[in-house]
Amino acid sequence: MLQTQLPSPDPGPSDHVLQRHVWHVYISPEGSNTTRSIYSDSLILQATEWRKDGEVESGPMSLSEVEDRSNVSEPIEDDSVTCPTTTVTTSEREFLDMPEHVRYMQIYVEEVATWMDSFNKEKYFGEVLPYRALDSPLLLYSLLACGIRRLSQRHPDMTDAAAAYYSTANMQLFRYHENPERDIEECSTVAVILKLYILIFREGPQSGGHSPTVLNSIISESQWSPESGGIGSACFWLNIYLDIVGSLEAGYCLYVDSWSVDMAMPSDGSEFMTHGDEELWVQRMLFILAKVISYRLCVLSFTDVDLRENRTLENLLPEWKHLKQLCDQWNDACPRNMRPLGYMYPDQTENNSTFPKTWLPKREAVFCRLLYHTAQSILTQTHPMEQTMLSEEMIALQLHHAREVCGIVAHTEDSCLGPISVQALLVALGALVGDKERMEVLNILQRMKAQIEYPQ
């Protein structure tokens, strides 16, 4: 089970739900107060607008009324689509029958779940959970929240509606988690999705959602591990990925020694591997990258106290060599379809980028190469014996892996990579020296930042 060290304790989930957000949504299922009513899909949403200096009262509102006040009616692509009144009718639907829900789910499947399914062969997030959501409002609103929030990046006037869906999803989880007869796996699955939402869209507690600490607590109830099957395995590895991104960003420790990952890679460089195990190679690379990040934290936290106690950076050299060997072994042993099929130098690309373009037909391969070059880039910047003076060989390796990272991000749609792309660029930026290269990276980061943030 993955554990993380977070900087400070976190208050309970109800505290976060009531702090300084714009739309606070109370969910009151119609009908009986039994456990089954939790699954009722006929919901009355009471929205209360919170101000900094006090509370402004408002009457009961349906989700469609929140959308209407947010001016959701929106030109999509070539058509002008007006969202109708939202009236969910039954807890056992055969399909989504409201245009806005279909649109939000489609955005989730095509633009969010795409990279999430790089960790599991069954493609649970894009092909299984949307169907399960037909019978589960708890799951449905978490997926719809991701879809509309992604859509609001292109249509800023959908901001309030996106916030309403996000608050609804969080309150659904809060209420359902209080139920002693809850489905623990379903709660944990939704917690992983909302944790992903926070990481992708940079939402804080003030937005009406649970904090990562609260979500981690809910996730841990399922006790998922690398040996878990089905949706448990998919959620475990997605959660690992999210913690890796969080560790790169915030610098907290990852405890990976308890993971049981099959690292038996061929030592003879054989490429005659059975296709269909791409997810295993993604998981292996996630494991290696997590160990590299933990090693990096050891190097960055080295202090004068270590020197006084006769601990030197030289003591970290065996660990560096071991991690470098793992990266090289992964690269040498991975199947042929996980390696580039085409490669173009900067002067051969069509978009005037200063970085090379690598063509990998499989989505998992693109994802893996980014993880691989990020791990190698970190290692080239943290060699324990070359912290003050770099050899020419290390300089060349730094530039190579940094440029490969930047090339993958520059030439790949962000829907295929997820939030790791931002942290990978920041790692690579530390090794780049050319003004033109650095400027292109900064422009990419600025574009990503503009897509994530709501307009003020």
N, C-alpha and C positions, 0 to 999 in steps of 0.2 A: 504494500500500500504506500503510495507516495505521501510524504509528509513535507510540510514547508514551515519555515520559521518566518513568522510575520512580525513586523516591527512593534505592534502594540495590540492589546486586547480590544475586542470589539463589543459594543452593546448588543442587546438582543434584537431580533428582527423587527419587532414592533417599533423600536426607537427609530430605526432607519426609515421605516415607512412614513413616519410622521414628521420628518425633518425637512423643512424648507423646499418642498418640491412644488411644482406648478399645478399638476393635476393629481389630487389624492383620490383614489377610487375605492369606495366601499362596495363590496359585492354581497348582495343579499339574494340567495336562491329563492325562487318562488316555491310555494308548496310546503311540504313537510320539513321538519327539522331533523329528519333521520340521516343516517350516514349516506344513504343513496342520494339525498338531495344535493350532496356535494357535486355529484355528476350532472345535476340538472343543467340543461343548456339554455334555460330561460332565465336570464339574469337581469336584475335591475341594478344599474350602476349609479351610485350617488357620488357625484363629483363635487369636491369642495376646493375652491381656489384659495390658496394660502398666500398671504402677503408677508413681507418681512416683519411688519409691526403688528400683525393681527390676522384674524380670520374673516373672510368675506363669505357670507352665507349664500348658498344657491340651492335650488330645488333638485329633486331627483332627475337624473339625466340618463338616457340610454346611450350606448356607445355611438349610435348613429347621430345623436344630437351633439355629442362631443365632436364628432367628425364634421357635422354641419357648421358648428361654430368655428372650426379650424379651417374652413374653406377647403375641404378635401377634394371637391369636384375638380378634376385635373385632366389636362390633355395628356394622354399617354401615347407615345409614339405618334402615329398619324391620326388617331381617332380622339375624339373628345368624349370622355366617359364620365358620367355623373353617378356618384355612389348613391344607391337607393337607401331607403330606411332599413336599418339592420334589425332583423327580427329572426333570431335563431329559434327553431321550432322543436327540435327533438334531439335527444341525447344519442340516438342511434341512426345517424344519417348514412345514406349510401354514398353521398358525394357532397362537396361544397356547392351551394347553389346561389351564392351571392357574389356578384362580379368583383366587389372589392376584396373579399376573402380569397377568391380564386387568384386575383392579381397578386396579392401579398404572398400567398403560398407559392406561386410560381416564381416570384423574385427570390424567396428563400431557397427553393430547390435549385434554381439555376445559378444563383450568384453567391449564396452563402454556404449551402451544403456541399457544393462542388469540392472544395478542399477539405472539408470535414471528413469526407468519406475516403480520404487517402489512407486512413488508418485501419479500415476494416473491409474485408472482401465482400460482405453482404450489402454494403452501401446502405446502412441503416438510416443515416440522417437524411438522405435524399430520396430513398425509395421505400422505406418501411415506416418511419415515424409519421410522415404526413398522413398515411392511411390510419395509423393508430389514433391520430389526433381527431379523426371523425367521431370517435366515441369518447373523447376525453377533452373537455374544455380546458383542463389544466395544461395539457400538452399543446392544444390548439393555439391558445393565445400566446404562448411562448414562441411558437414558430411564426405566427402572424406578426408578432412584435418585431422579430428579426427582419421579416420581409418588408414591412412598411418603413422601418427605420432605414433600411438600405435604400428604399425608394425615395425617402425624404432627402437623401443626399443629392439627388437630382432635382427634387421638387421641394424647395424649402418651405413652401406654404403648407406642407403636410406635417410640419414639426409638432404641432399640438396633438394631432391625431396619433402620431407615432408615440408621443409621451403617454397618451391615454392607454394605448395597447400595452405599453411596457408596464405602467402602473397596474393595469388589470392583471397581467401575467404574474407580477410579484405578489399582489394581494391574493390571487388564486393559490399560489404556492404557500403563502403565509397561513391562510385559513385551512387548506387541506393538510398541511403538515401538523396542525394542531389536532387532527383527528387520530385517535389511537388505532383505528382500523385502516389507516392509510396504506396505500401500496408504496412500500419503501423504494422500490426500484423506479417507479414512475416519478416520485418526488426527486430522487437523485438525478434522474435523467433531465428533468426540467431545470434543476439547479445547475447542471453542467451547461445547458443551453443559455441560461441567464448569466452565468459566469462568462461565457463566450461573448454575450451581448455587451457586457461591461468592458471587456478587453478590446473588442473591435470598435465600439462606438464611444468609448471613453466616458461612460456614464458613472457618476459618483452617487453617494447616498442621498445628496440633495435632490436627485431626480426622482426619488420615490422608490428606489429599488433596494434590495438586500445588498450588503457588503460582501466582498469575496470571502471574508472570514465566516460569515453566516452560511454562505453557499457551500464552502468547503466542509463545514460541519454537517450539513444535510447530505452532501455527496459521500462523506465517510461512512454514513449509516449503512450503505450497501456493501461495504467491505470488498469492493472490486479489486482485482489483481490481474497481472498478466495471464493467469490461468483461467480467468473468467471467460465465459462463452457468451455468444449472442450480443445483445445490446450492452451487457456489462463490459465486455471486452472493448467494444467501440467507444463507450463512454470513458473507460479507464485511459485509453490512449489519447483521446481528445483532451482529457483533463491533464495528462502529462504534458501534452503540447502547450496548453494554456499556462501551466506552471513554468515551463521553460521560457516562454515569452515573458511572463511576469518576472522571472529571475533575472533575465537579461535587462529588463527595464528597471527593476527596483533593487536588485542585488541581494535577494534572500537566498538561503541555502536550499539545495535539493538533496534529498536523501535517496540515493538510487541503489545502494548496496543490497537492499532487501528485494529488489526486483529480480524476477526469474525470467531472463530473456535468453532465447536460443541464439548464442553467438558462435555456434559451430560453423564457421565459414570455410570453404575449401581453401587449402593452402597452396594448391598447385596452379591457381589462376584459371581453373577450368571455367569456360563460359557455357558449357552445355548443361544449363540449369533448366528445371521444369518451369515453364511460364505459369503464371497464376499465383505466385507467391510474392507479388510486389509489396503487399502490405507488410509482410515479414521484414522486408528490407527497409521499409519506412520505420518500423518499430525499432529495428537494430540501430538505425541512424539516430533516432530520437534518444535512445539509450546512450549512445556514444556522445552526442551533443550535450546531454545532461551531465555526463561525467566531465566533459571539457569545461562546461560552465562552472561546475563545482571546483575544479582545479584553478580556473581563472580567479575565483573569489579568494582562494588561498594565496595566490600571488599578489593580488591587489591589497589584501589585508595584512601583508607582511610589514612588521613594525620594528622599531629599535629594540623592543622587548625581546623579540625573537633572536636578535643578534646577541644580546646580553646573555641569553640562555643557550648560546652556541647552536642556534638553529639558523641555517643559512638557506638562501634560495637554491644552493647547489643540492640540498637534500630533496628538492622537488624534481630534480632531473630524471630520476627513474620513472616517476609518474608521467612526466611529459613524454618521454620516449614510448611508454606503454600506450598512451592515448594516440600519439602519432602513428604508432603501428596499427592500432585498431582502425583508424581512419583509412590508412593505406590498404589494409586487408579488406575492408568493406568495398573500397573502390576497385580493387583487383578482382574480387570474387563476385560482385553483383552481376546479375544476368545481363545479357547483351541488350535487352530491351529497356534496361534502366540506364543505359549510357547514350551519349549524343548520337543522333543519326546524321546531323548536319552541323556545320560550324562556319560562321562568317565573321571575318575580322571587321573592325569598325568602318573601314573605308568601303566595305562591301554591303553594308546595311542600307536600308532605304529611308530610315528616319533620322539620319545625321547624328546618331548617337556616338559618343566617344568610347562606347563599350562593345565588346563582341556579342554576337547573337548565337546562342546555342539552341539547336532544334532537337527537342525530345518529344516524340509523338504522344507518349503516355503521360497523363497528368501526374501520376505517382512519381514518375521519373523526374519531372520538372521539380516537384516538391522536394524529392530526396536530394537532388543536386544542390539545391539552395541550402538545405541543412548541412550537407557535406562540406561545401565551400565555406559556410559560416564557421563550422567547427575548425577547419583547417586555418581559416583566417585568424581565429582566436588563438590557436596554438602558435602561429608564426609571430604573434604580437606578445606572447607571454613566455618565450623561451627563458628559462631561469638563468642561463649563462649569457644571455644577450639582451639584458635590460638597458644597459647604458651604451653599448657599442654593437651595432648590427653588422654581421658579415654580409658580403655581397650576395651570397646564396640565400640568406634569410630575407634580405631586401627583395630579391627577385620573387621568392615564394610569397611574400606579403602582397606584392603588387599583383601577382597572378591570381591568387584566390580572391583578393578584394575586387578585382575587375570582373572575375567570373560571377561573384555575388551581384554586383551592380548590373552586369549584363542580363542576368536572369530576371531581375526585378524590372529593369527598364523595358524589356521586350516581352513581358508576360502580363496578362490581365491580372489585376489584384484579386479577382474572385477565385483564382487558381492557387493562391499562395497563403492567404490569410494574414493575420497581424504579424507573423514572424518577419515579413518583408521589411517592415520599418526598422526593427531591431537589427536585422542583418545588414541593412544599409548603414546604420550607425556604427556597427563594428567595422565594416569595410572602409568607411570614411576615415577612420584613424590611420589607415595605411596609405591612402592616396596622397600624392604630392602635387600633381598637376592641377593648375587652376581651373582648366576647362572641365576636367573630370570631377573635381570637387563641386564646381558650380552646377553641373548636371545632377549630381546626387542631391544637392540642396534644393534644387528645383523640384525634383521628384518628391522629396520629403515635404516640401511646402504644398505641393498638389495633394498629397495624401492627407495632410493636416486639414486643408480646406474642405476636402470631401467628408471628413469625419465630423468637423465642428458644425454646430448650428450657427446660423447668422445671429449676430447680436442686435 
